[in-house]
Amino acid sequence: MASKRRLTVVEVPGSKPFHGPICHCRTQFFREEFVRHHQCLERQREYYSEGAIASAEDALTRIMGQLEQLSQREDACEIVGQLLRKLDVVTRLSEWTEPRTLH
């Protein structure tokens, strides 16, 4: 059954201004997380409508294009965390990667 969820990336109200030089390790970490979500989306492609896939890929492309600027923000971790949670609604990556207790 195809899901018709639409991912919308919006500017966070009250977000803080740029803050100092780029932290490349933080930027790389963020990049790896978004790549993981994209890979998960690709594996689930058959379960989503083309519109949902296009919307998610468009959002990922925009995020990746602005990642260095996002990483410079004082509130970068908060903003990127919100974006990753929005992506997780679609990809459900956290369900696959969180450790579970087995009895």
SEPA-580186 format. One record per atom (N, C-alpha, C, O): atom name; residue number from 1; residue in three letters; z, y, x. Coordinates in pm, 1 decimal. Layout:
% SEPA-580186
(CA, NUM, ALA, (Z, Y, X))
...
//
This chain:
% SEPA-580186
(N, 1, MET, (0.0, -117.0, 83.7))
(CA, 1, MET, (0.0, 0.0, 0.0))
(C, 1, MET, (0.0, 123.7, 88.4))
(O, 1, MET, (86.8, 137.7, 174.6))
(N, 2, ALA, (-93.4, 211.3, 69.3))
(CA, 2, ALA, (-108.2, 329.8, 153.4))
(C, 2, ALA, (-7.5, 436.4, 111.1))
(O, 2, ALA, (8.2, 464.8, -7.6))
(N, 3, SER, (58.9, 493.7, 207.2))
(CA, 3, SER, (151.9, 602.4, 181.8))
(C, 3, SER, (74.4, 732.9, 182.7))
(O, 3, SER, (-20.7, 749.3, 259.1))
(N, 4, LYS, (115.2, 824.7, 98.3))
(CA, 4, LYS, (45.6, 952.5, 92.2))
(C, 4, LYS, (138.1, 1065.8, 133.4))
(O, 4, LYS, (125.1, 1177.9, 84.3))
(N, 5, ARG, (230.1, 1037.6, 222.1))
(CA, 5, ARG, (319.0, 1141.7, 271.5))
(C, 5, ARG, (239.8, 1240.0, 355.1))
(O, 5, ARG, (147.6, 1202.6, 427.6))
(N, 6, ARG, (276.6, 1363.8, 344.1))
(CA, 6, ARG, (208.2, 1467.1, 421.9))
(C, 6, ARG, (309.6, 1529.9, 515.5))
(O, 6, ARG, (419.0, 1568.4, 474.3))
(N, 7, LEU, (272.5, 1539.5, 639.5))
(CA, 7, LEU, (359.3, 1597.0, 740.3))
(C, 7, LEU, (323.0, 1742.4, 758.5))
(O, 7, LEU, (207.8, 1775.4, 786.9))
(N, 8, THR, (419.9, 1828.5, 742.5))
(CA, 8, THR, (396.7, 1970.0, 759.8))
(C, 8, THR, (490.5, 2020.7, 867.2))
(O, 8, THR, (611.9, 2001.9, 858.7))
(N, 9, VAL, (434.8, 2084.5, 967.5))
(CA, 9, VAL, (514.5, 2143.1, 1073.9))
(C, 9, VAL, (522.3, 2291.9, 1047.4))
(O, 9, VAL, (420.0, 2359.4, 1035.8))
(N, 10, VAL, (643.6, 2342.5, 1037.9))
(CA, 10, VAL, (662.5, 2484.2, 1010.6))
(C, 10, VAL, (749.9, 2546.1, 1118.7))
(O, 10, VAL, (826.4, 2477.1, 1186.0))
(N, 11, GLU, (737.1, 2675.3, 1133.6))
(CA, 11, GLU, (822.3, 2748.4, 1226.9))
(C, 11, GLU, (963.8, 2745.5, 1172.0))
(O, 11, GLU, (984.4, 2761.8, 1051.7))
(N, 12, VAL, (1059.9, 2725.1, 1257.9))
(CA, 12, VAL, (1199.5, 2718.7, 1218.3))
(C, 12, VAL, (1249.0, 2862.1, 1197.7))
(O, 12, VAL, (1241.9, 2943.5, 1289.8))
(N, 13, PRO, (1299.5, 2894.0, 1076.5))
(CA, 13, PRO, (1349.7, 3029.3, 1052.2))
(C, 13, PRO, (1464.7, 3061.0, 1147.6))
(O, 13, PRO, (1550.0, 2976.2, 1173.8))
(N, 14, GLY, (1465.9, 3181.4, 1198.0))
(CA, 14, GLY, (1573.4, 3224.1, 1285.4))
(C, 14, GLY, (1569.6, 3160.2, 1423.0))
(O, 14, GLY, (1670.0, 3161.0, 1494.2))
(N, 15, SER, (1454.1, 3104.3, 1461.8))
(CA, 15, SER, (1446.8, 3040.3, 1592.8))
(C, 15, SER, (1463.1, 3144.9, 1701.8))
(O, 15, SER, (1430.4, 3262.1, 1683.2))
(N, 16, LYS, (1513.4, 3101.2, 1813.9))
(CA, 16, LYS, (1549.6, 3191.4, 1922.4))
(C, 16, LYS, (1431.4, 3215.9, 2015.2))
(O, 16, LYS, (1336.4, 3137.7, 2018.1))
(N, 17, PRO, (1437.9, 3324.8, 2090.7))
(CA, 17, PRO, (1325.9, 3361.1, 2179.4))
(C, 17, PRO, (1317.2, 3270.0, 2301.3))
(O, 17, PRO, (1402.0, 3183.6, 2323.8))
(N, 18, PHE, (1210.9, 3292.5, 2379.3))
(CA, 18, PHE, (1193.0, 3216.4, 2502.5))
(C, 18, PHE, (1314.1, 3234.9, 2592.9))
(O, 18, PHE, (1379.6, 3339.1, 2591.9))
(N, 19, HIS, (1341.3, 3133.5, 2669.1))
(CA, 19, HIS, (1461.6, 3132.5, 2750.3))
(C, 19, HIS, (1430.1, 3077.8, 2888.5))
(O, 19, HIS, (1430.0, 2956.2, 2907.8))
(N, 20, GLY, (1403.8, 3163.8, 2983.4))
(CA, 20, GLY, (1387.8, 3122.1, 3121.7))
(C, 20, GLY, (1263.6, 3040.4, 3150.5))
(O, 20, GLY, (1175.2, 3026.4, 3065.9))
(N, 21, PRO, (1258.4, 2986.1, 3273.0))
(CA, 21, PRO, (1141.7, 2909.2, 3316.3))
(C, 21, PRO, (1133.9, 2773.1, 3246.1))
(O, 21, PRO, (1231.2, 2724.6, 3188.3))
(N, 22, ILE, (1016.8, 2714.8, 3253.3))
(CA, 22, ILE, (994.1, 2584.4, 3191.6))
(C, 22, ILE, (1073.4, 2477.4, 3265.2))
(O, 22, ILE, (1071.1, 2470.8, 3388.1))
(N, 23, CYS, (1142.6, 2394.8, 3190.5))
(CA, 23, CYS, (1210.3, 2278.7, 3248.4))
(C, 23, CYS, (1114.0, 2161.5, 3232.8))
(O, 23, CYS, (1101.6, 2104.7, 3124.3))
(N, 24, HIS, (1046.2, 2125.8, 3341.0))
(CA, 24, HIS, (941.9, 2023.5, 3333.5))
(C, 24, HIS, (996.0, 1886.3, 3294.7))
(O, 24, HIS, (926.2, 1808.7, 3229.4))
(N, 25, CYS, (1119.8, 1855.4, 3334.0))
(CA, 25, CYS, (1174.5, 1724.8, 3296.4))
(C, 25, CYS, (1197.5, 1719.3, 3146.2))
(O, 25, CYS, (1173.5, 1616.0, 3083.8))
(N, 26, ARG, (1243.8, 1828.9, 3087.2))
(CA, 26, ARG, (1264.6, 1832.3, 2942.6))
(C, 26, ARG, (1129.5, 1827.4, 2870.2))
(O, 26, ARG, (1114.6, 1757.1, 2770.3))
(N, 27, THR, (1032.3, 1901.9, 2921.1))
(CA, 27, THR, (899.0, 1900.5, 2861.3))
(C, 27, THR, (839.9, 1760.0, 2866.2))
(O, 27, THR, (781.1, 1714.2, 2768.1))
(N, 28, GLN, (854.8, 1691.6, 2978.4))
(CA, 28, GLN, (802.7, 1555.5, 2992.5))
(C, 28, GLN, (871.5, 1460.1, 2895.5))
(O, 28, GLN, (806.3, 1375.0, 2835.1))
(N, 29, PHE, (1003.3, 1474.2, 2880.5))
(CA, 29, PHE, (1076.1, 1390.3, 2786.0))
(C, 29, PHE, (1023.9, 1412.1, 2644.5))
(O, 29, PHE, (997.2, 1315.7, 2572.7))
(N, 30, PHE, (1009.1, 1538.8, 2603.8))
(CA, 30, PHE, (957.2, 1570.0, 2470.8))
(C, 30, PHE, (817.3, 1511.1, 2453.5))
(O, 30, PHE, (786.2, 1452.6, 2349.8))
(N, 31, ARG, (733.0, 1527.1, 2556.1))
(CA, 31, ARG, (596.1, 1476.6, 2549.7))
(C, 31, ARG, (596.2, 1324.9, 2527.9))
(O, 31, ARG, (520.6, 1273.7, 2445.3))
(N, 32, GLU, (680.0, 1254.7, 2601.0))
(CA, 32, GLU, (688.4, 1108.8, 2587.7))
(C, 32, GLU, (731.9, 1068.3, 2447.6))
(O, 32, GLU, (682.2, 969.4, 2393.7))
(N, 33, GLU, (823.4, 1143.0, 2388.3))
(CA, 33, GLU, (868.7, 1111.8, 2252.5))
(C, 33, GLU, (755.8, 1131.1, 2151.2))
(O, 33, GLU, (737.8, 1048.4, 2061.8))
(N, 34, PHE, (680.0, 1239.3, 2164.9))
(CA, 34, PHE, (568.2, 1261.9, 2072.2))
(C, 34, PHE, (457.9, 1158.4, 2092.9))
(O, 34, PHE, (394.6, 1115.9, 1996.3))
(N, 35, VAL, (434.4, 1118.0, 2215.2))
(CA, 35, VAL, (335.3, 1013.2, 2243.2))
(C, 35, VAL, (379.5, 881.4, 2178.6))
(O, 35, VAL, (297.2, 809.6, 2121.8))
(N, 36, ARG, (507.9, 849.9, 2187.0))
(CA, 36, ARG, (558.9, 727.2, 2123.4))
(C, 36, ARG, (534.5, 730.5, 1972.7))
(O, 36, ARG, (496.2, 629.6, 1913.6))
(N, 37, HIS, (556.7, 845.9, 1911.0))
(CA, 37, HIS, (531.2, 858.7, 1767.0))
(C, 37, HIS, (382.7, 842.6, 1737.3))
(O, 37, HIS, (345.7, 780.4, 1637.8))
(N, 38, HIS, (297.9, 897.9, 1822.6))
(CA, 38, HIS, (154.0, 884.2, 1801.0))
(C, 38, HIS, (111.2, 738.1, 1813.4))
(O, 38, HIS, (30.4, 690.3, 1733.8))
(N, 39, GLN, (164.1, 668.1, 1911.4))
(CA, 39, GLN, (131.1, 526.3, 1928.1))
(C, 39, GLN, (177.4, 445.6, 1806.8))
(O, 39, GLN, (106.8, 356.1, 1760.3))
(N, 40, CYS, (295.0, 477.4, 1756.8))
(CA, 40, CYS, (347.1, 408.7, 1638.6))
(C, 40, CYS, (257.5, 437.3, 1517.5))
(O, 40, CYS, (228.7, 347.5, 1438.3))
(N, 41, LEU, (214.6, 560.5, 1504.3))
(CA, 41, LEU, (124.3, 597.7, 1395.4))
(C, 41, LEU, (-5.6, 520.0, 1404.4))
(O, 41, LEU, (-56.9, 473.1, 1302.8))
(N, 42, GLU, (-59.7, 505.6, 1525.1))
(CA, 42, GLU, (-183.3, 430.4, 1544.9))
(C, 42, GLU, (-166.9, 284.6, 1501.9))
(O, 42, GLU, (-257.2, 227.2, 1441.0))
(N, 43, ARG, (-52.8, 225.2, 1533.2))
(CA, 43, ARG, (-28.5, 85.1, 1495.7))
(C, 43, ARG, (-17.1, 68.0, 1344.5))
(O, 43, ARG, (-39.5, -41.2, 1292.2))
(N, 44, GLN, (17.5, 175.3, 1274.5))
(CA, 44, GLN, (36.1, 168.4, 1129.4))
(C, 44, GLN, (-80.0, 229.6, 1051.7))
(O, 44, GLN, (-71.7, 245.0, 929.8))
(N, 45, ARG, (-186.0, 263.9, 1119.8))
(CA, 45, ARG, (-298.9, 336.0, 1060.4))
(C, 45, ARG, (-348.1, 273.9, 930.2))
(O, 45, ARG, (-379.4, 346.1, 835.5))
(N, 46, GLU, (-355.3, 143.0, 924.0))
(CA, 46, GLU, (-410.1, 75.9, 805.0))
(C, 46, GLU, (-323.9, 95.0, 680.4))
(O, 46, GLU, (-370.8, 71.1, 569.1))
(N, 47, TYR, (-199.8, 137.2, 697.3))
(CA, 47, TYR, (-108.2, 150.8, 584.1))
(C, 47, TYR, (-104.3, 291.8, 525.7))
(O, 47, TYR, (-38.3, 315.1, 424.4))
(N, 48, TYR, (-174.1, 385.3, 588.4))
(CA, 48, TYR, (-172.7, 524.2, 544.1))
(C, 48, TYR, (-312.2, 568.7, 503.1))
(O, 48, TYR, (-412.7, 514.6, 549.4))
(N, 49, SER, (-316.4, 667.2, 416.4))
(CA, 49, SER, (-444.9, 724.6, 377.7))
(C, 49, SER, (-501.7, 802.6, 495.8))
(O, 49, SER, (-427.6, 844.7, 584.6))
(N, 50, GLU, (-632.3, 821.4, 496.2))
(CA, 50, GLU, (-695.6, 899.0, 602.5))
(C, 50, GLU, (-641.0, 1041.4, 606.1))
(O, 50, GLU, (-626.7, 1100.5, 713.2))
(N, 51, GLY, (-610.9, 1095.9, 488.7))
(CA, 51, GLY, (-555.0, 1230.7, 483.0))
(C, 51, GLY, (-418.6, 1239.4, 549.9))
(O, 51, GLY, (-389.7, 1335.7, 620.9))
(N, 52, ALA, (-335.5, 1139.3, 527.2))
(CA, 52, ALA, (-202.4, 1137.1, 588.8))
(C, 52, ALA, (-214.4, 1123.1, 740.1))
(O, 52, ALA, (-142.5, 1189.4, 814.8))
(N, 53, ILE, (-304.9, 1037.3, 784.9))
(CA, 53, ILE, (-326.7, 1018.4, 929.0))
(C, 53, ILE, (-378.5, 1148.2, 990.9))
(O, 53, ILE, (-330.0, 1191.4, 1095.5))
(N, 54, ALA, (-476.4, 1209.5, 926.1))
(CA, 54, ALA, (-533.7, 1334.1, 977.6))
(C, 54, ALA, (-427.6, 1443.4, 985.0))
(O, 54, ALA, (-423.2, 1518.9, 1082.1))
(N, 55, SER, (-342.9, 1452.6, 884.0))
(CA, 55, SER, (-237.7, 1553.0, 882.1))
(C, 55, SER, (-138.3, 1530.5, 995.7))
(O, 55, SER, (-100.8, 1624.5, 1065.7))
(N, 56, ALA, (-96.0, 1405.9, 1013.5))
(CA, 56, ALA, (-0.8, 1373.4, 1119.9))
(C, 56, ALA, (-62.5, 1397.1, 1257.5))
(O, 56, ALA, (3.0, 1451.4, 1346.5))
(N, 57, GLU, (-187.8, 1356.9, 1275.1))
(CA, 57, GLU, (-253.5, 1377.9, 1404.5))
(C, 57, GLU, (-274.5, 1526.6, 1432.6))
(O, 57, GLU, (-262.5, 1570.5, 1547.0))
(N, 58, ASP, (-305.3, 1603.1, 1330.2))
(CA, 58, ASP, (-320.2, 1747.6, 1346.8))
(C, 58, ASP, (-187.5, 1809.0, 1391.0))
(O, 58, ASP, (-183.8, 1892.0, 1481.8))
(N, 59, ALA, (-79.4, 1767.9, 1326.5))
(CA, 59, ALA, (52.9, 1818.3, 1363.4))
(C, 59, ALA, (86.6, 1780.2, 1507.1))
(O, 59, ALA, (137.2, 1863.1, 1582.8))
(N, 60, LEU, (59.4, 1656.4, 1545.2))
(CA, 60, LEU, (86.1, 1611.9, 1682.0))
(C, 60, LEU, (3.7, 1690.4, 1783.6))
(O, 60, LEU, (54.2, 1726.1, 1890.1))
(N, 61, THR, (-121.3, 1717.0, 1751.8))
(CA, 61, THR, (-207.8, 1793.9, 1841.4))
(C, 61, THR, (-153.7, 1934.8, 1860.2))
(O, 61, THR, (-149.3, 1985.6, 1972.3))
(N, 62, ARG, (-112.1, 1998.5, 1750.0))
(CA, 62, ARG, (-57.2, 2133.9, 1759.4))
(C, 62, ARG, (73.2, 2134.8, 1838.5))
(O, 62, ARG, (95.5, 2223.3, 1921.2))
(N, 63, ILE, (158.3, 2037.5, 1813.6))
(CA, 63, ILE, (285.6, 2030.0, 1886.4))
(C, 63, ILE, (260.5, 2011.4, 2035.7))
(O, 63, ILE, (318.4, 2082.0, 2118.2))
(N, 64, MET, (174.1, 1916.2, 2070.0))
(CA, 64, MET, (147.8, 1889.1, 2210.9))
(C, 64, MET, (86.7, 2011.7, 2279.2))
(O, 64, MET, (112.9, 2036.8, 2396.8))
(N, 65, GLY, (6.1, 2087.2, 2206.3))
(CA, 65, GLY, (-54.4, 2207.1, 2262.0))
(C, 65, GLY, (46.0, 2319.3, 2285.3))
(O, 65, GLY, (21.9, 2408.2, 2367.1))
(N, 66, GLN, (156.9, 2315.8, 2214.8))
(CA, 66, GLN, (258.0, 2420.4, 2226.7))
(C, 66, GLN, (385.8, 2370.2, 2293.3))
(O, 66, GLN, (486.5, 2441.0, 2295.0))
(N, 67, LEU, (382.8, 2250.8, 2347.3))
(CA, 67, LEU, (503.8, 2187.8, 2398.2))
(C, 67, LEU, (570.0, 2266.2, 2510.9))
(O, 67, LEU, (692.6, 2276.7, 2514.9))
(N, 68, GLU, (491.3, 2320.9, 2601.5))
(CA, 68, GLU, (551.9, 2396.8, 2711.5))
(C, 68, GLU, (620.0, 2522.8, 2659.0))
(O, 68, GLU, (727.6, 2559.1, 2706.3))
(N, 69, GLN, (558.6, 2589.5, 2562.0))
(CA, 69, GLN, (621.5, 2707.3, 2503.4))
(C, 69, GLN, (747.5, 2668.8, 2426.3))
(O, 69, GLN, (849.2, 2737.7, 2434.0))
(N, 70, LEU, (740.4, 2558.6, 2352.1))
(CA, 70, LEU, (858.5, 2511.2, 2279.8))
(C, 70, LEU, (972.0, 2477.5, 2375.9))
(O, 70, LEU, (1088.5, 2506.2, 2348.3))
(N, 71, SER, (937.5, 2416.9, 2487.8))
(CA, 71, SER, (1038.0, 2375.2, 2585.4))
(C, 71, SER, (1108.7, 2494.2, 2649.8))
(O, 71, SER, (1219.9, 2478.9, 2700.4))
(N, 72, GLN, (1048.1, 2609.9, 2649.0))
(CA, 72, GLN, (1107.2, 2729.7, 2707.8))
(C, 72, GLN, (1208.5, 2795.3, 2616.1))
(O, 72, GLN, (1287.8, 2878.3, 2660.6))
(N, 73, ARG, (1206.9, 2760.2, 2492.0))
(CA, 73, ARG, (1294.9, 2825.1, 2396.1))
(C, 73, ARG, (1440.4, 2785.7, 2420.5))
(O, 73, ARG, (1470.3, 2673.8, 2462.3))
(N, 74, GLU, (1527.7, 2878.3, 2393.9))
(CA, 74, GLU, (1670.1, 2851.2, 2406.9))
(C, 74, GLU, (1712.6, 2739.9, 2311.3))
(O, 74, GLU, (1801.6, 2660.8, 2342.4))
(N, 75, ASP, (1648.5, 2734.7, 2195.7))
(CA, 75, ASP, (1681.1, 2633.8, 2095.0))
(C, 75, ASP, (1579.5, 2518.9, 2093.4))
(O, 75, ASP, (1555.7, 2457.9, 1989.2))
(N, 76, ALA, (1520.1, 2490.0, 2209.4))
(CA, 76, ALA, (1414.2, 2388.7, 2218.9))
(C, 76, ALA, (1459.4, 2252.7, 2166.8))
(O, 76, ALA, (1386.4, 2187.8, 2091.9))
(N, 77, CYS, (1577.3, 2209.7, 2205.1))
(CA, 77, CYS, (1622.9, 2076.5, 2162.8))
(C, 77, CYS, (1638.6, 2069.5, 2011.1))
(O, 77, CYS, (1608.2, 1967.1, 1949.9))
(N, 78, GLU, (1685.6, 2176.9, 1951.3))
(CA, 78, GLU, (1701.5, 2181.0, 1806.1))
(C, 78, GLU, (1565.4, 2176.6, 1736.2))
(O, 78, GLU, (1546.0, 2099.6, 1642.2))
(N, 79, ILE, (1471.9, 2258.9, 1782.2))
(CA, 79, ILE, (1338.7, 2264.4, 1720.1))
(C, 79, ILE, (1265.6, 2131.6, 1737.6))
(O, 79, ILE, (1212.2, 2076.4, 1641.4))
(N, 80, VAL, (1263.3, 2080.9, 1860.1))
(CA, 80, VAL, (1193.0, 1954.9, 1885.8))
(C, 80, VAL, (1260.1, 1840.9, 1810.1))
(O, 80, VAL, (1191.7, 1751.5, 1760.4))
(N, 81, GLY, (1390.9, 1842.6, 1800.8))
(CA, 81, GLY, (1461.7, 1740.7, 1723.5))
(C, 81, GLY, (1418.9, 1741.3, 1577.7))
(O, 81, GLY, (1398.7, 1635.7, 1517.7))
(N, 82, GLN, (1405.2, 1860.3, 1521.1))
(CA, 82, GLN, (1360.3, 1871.1, 1381.9))
(C, 82, GLN, (1218.0, 1818.7, 1366.0))
(O, 82, GLN, (1187.5, 1748.3, 1269.8))
(N, 83, LEU, (1131.2, 1853.2, 1460.6))
(CA, 83, LEU, (992.4, 1805.2, 1454.5))
(C, 83, LEU, (987.3, 1653.0, 1467.5))
(O, 83, LEU, (911.9, 1587.0, 1396.0))
(N, 84, LEU, (1067.1, 1597.5, 1558.3))
(CA, 84, LEU, (1069.0, 1451.4, 1575.5))
(C, 84, LEU, (1121.9, 1382.1, 1450.0))
(O, 84, LEU, (1072.2, 1276.0, 1412.2))
(N, 85, ARG, (1221.7, 1440.9, 1385.7))
(CA, 85, ARG, (1273.3, 1381.2, 1261.1))
(C, 85, ARG, (1167.8, 1383.9, 1151.6))
(O, 85, ARG, (1157.0, 1289.3, 1073.5))
(N, 86, LYS, (1089.0, 1492.7, 1145.2))
(CA, 86, LYS, (980.6, 1500.5, 1046.4))
(C, 86, LYS, (875.1, 1392.6, 1073.6))
(O, 86, LYS, (824.9, 1329.0, 981.0))
(N, 87, LEU, (842.7, 1373.2, 1200.0))
(CA, 87, LEU, (747.0, 1268.4, 1235.3))
(C, 87, LEU, (803.6, 1130.3, 1203.3))
(O, 87, LEU, (730.7, 1040.7, 1160.6))
(N, 88, ASP, (931.7, 1114.5, 1223.8))
(CA, 88, ASP, (994.2, 984.9, 1200.3))
(C, 88, ASP, (989.9, 945.4, 1052.8))
(O, 88, ASP, (991.7, 826.7, 1020.0))
(N, 89, VAL, (984.3, 1043.9, 964.7))
(CA, 89, VAL, (970.2, 1014.1, 821.7))
(C, 89, VAL, (840.7, 936.6, 798.4))
(O, 89, VAL, (835.0, 848.5, 712.7))
(N, 90, VAL, (737.9, 969.7, 874.4))
(CA, 90, VAL, (608.1, 903.5, 860.9))
(C, 90, VAL, (602.3, 775.1, 944.0))
(O, 90, VAL, (566.7, 669.1, 892.3))
(N, 91, THR, (636.9, 784.5, 1071.5))
(CA, 91, THR, (618.8, 669.7, 1161.3))
(C, 91, THR, (729.8, 567.5, 1151.1))
(O, 91, THR, (707.8, 449.2, 1177.1))
(N, 92, ARG, (849.6, 611.4, 1113.3))
(CA, 92, ARG, (968.3, 524.2, 1108.0))
(C, 92, ARG, (995.8, 459.8, 1244.7))
(O, 92, ARG, (1048.1, 348.6, 1252.1))
(N, 93, LEU, (960.6, 529.7, 1350.7))
(CA, 93, LEU, (980.5, 479.2, 1485.8))
(C, 93, LEU, (1126.8, 447.6, 1513.7))
(O, 93, LEU, (1156.8, 348.9, 1580.8))
(N, 94, SER, (1217.5, 529.3, 1463.5))
(CA, 94, SER, (1359.7, 506.8, 1490.9))
(C, 94, SER, (1407.3, 373.1, 1434.7))
(O, 94, SER, (1499.4, 312.6, 1489.6))
(N, 95, GLU, (1346.7, 326.8, 1327.5))
(CA, 95, GLU, (1384.7, 196.8, 1271.3))
(C, 95, GLU, (1346.9, 82.3, 1364.4))
(O, 95, GLU, (1410.7, -23.0, 1362.7))
(N, 96, TRP, (1244.5, 102.0, 1444.6))
(CA, 96, TRP, (1199.6, -1.1, 1536.8))
(C, 96, TRP, (1274.7, 3.3, 1668.7))
(O, 96, TRP, (1283.2, -97.8, 1738.4))
(N, 97, THR, (1329.5, 119.8, 1703.9))
(CA, 97, THR, (1388.3, 135.0, 1836.6))
(C, 97, THR, (1539.7, 142.2, 1839.0))
(O, 97, THR, (1599.6, 127.3, 1945.5))
(N, 98, GLU, (1603.6, 164.8, 1724.9))
(CA, 98, GLU, (1748.4, 172.0, 1724.6))
(C, 98, GLU, (1806.4, 30.8, 1736.0))
(O, 98, GLU, (1759.9, -61.7, 1669.3))
(N, 99, PRO, (1906.8, 15.3, 1819.8))
(CA, 99, PRO, (1968.3, -117.2, 1831.5))
(C, 99, PRO, (2038.6, -153.9, 1701.7))
(O, 99, PRO, (2098.5, -69.0, 1635.7))
(N, 100, ARG, (2030.6, -278.5, 1667.0))
(CA, 100, ARG, (2095.5, -328.7, 1546.0))
(C, 100, ARG, (2194.0, -437.0, 1582.2))
(O, 100, ARG, (2173.6, -513.6, 1676.4))
(N, 101, THR, (2298.0, -441.9, 1507.9))
(CA, 101, THR, (2399.0, -544.2, 1532.5))
(C, 101, THR, (2360.5, -669.7, 1455.2))
(O, 101, THR, (2340.4, -666.1, 1333.8))
(N, 102, LEU, (2350.8, -778.9, 1526.7))
(CA, 102, LEU, (2317.5, -906.7, 1463.9))
(C, 102, LEU, (2441.9, -994.3, 1461.8))
(O, 102, LEU, (2514.4, -1003.3, 1560.9))
(N, 103, HIS, (2465.7, -1058.0, 1349.0))
(CA, 103, HIS, (2582.1, -1147.3, 1337.7))
(C, 103, HIS, (2536.1, -1289.5, 1325.9))
(O, 103, HIS, (2618.5, -1380.3, 1315.3))
//
